[in-house]
Amino acid sequence: MSVTSTCAICGGLIQTSIPSSWHPDKLTRTAQRDMQAHMRTHSFAEILRSEIRQDLDEVPDEQRPIMIRDIYRNLLGSMDGARFVLNAPDSRGVYSIDETLGQIDIYRLWRSASRCGDPSCGH
């Protein structure tokens, strides 16, 4: 006997098989264990993103932008009175401007990406 389950995160197929002489309940339990083992291959961030996406499906469309903003704000920082403050790791850049744009090709890519889109514009 066998059953195939689909991972909600990556869409991968998890195949579970047991001998035909075993009770069908064992197939269900074995499939659950196989799925749990597969889930351990995903990072915490992947699992969290998947759970957030599932929960957002239940939020009315007009409230989603507010909900998403609040989720990410809570993940990245906190309110200090009336001011939002990033957590320590998120308040510092990982690379300096020189490291990031130090190569001319990277600088040109950055300049082209930040153009306004008007072909006659000098930006």
Secondary structure, DSSP 8 states (H G I E B T S, - for coil): -EEEEE-TTT--EEEEE--TTS-HHHHHHHHHHHHHHHHTTS-HHHHHHHHHHHHHTTS-GGGHHHHHHHHHHHHHEEEETTEEEE-HHHHS-SS-HHHHH-SHHHHHHHHHHTS-S-TT---
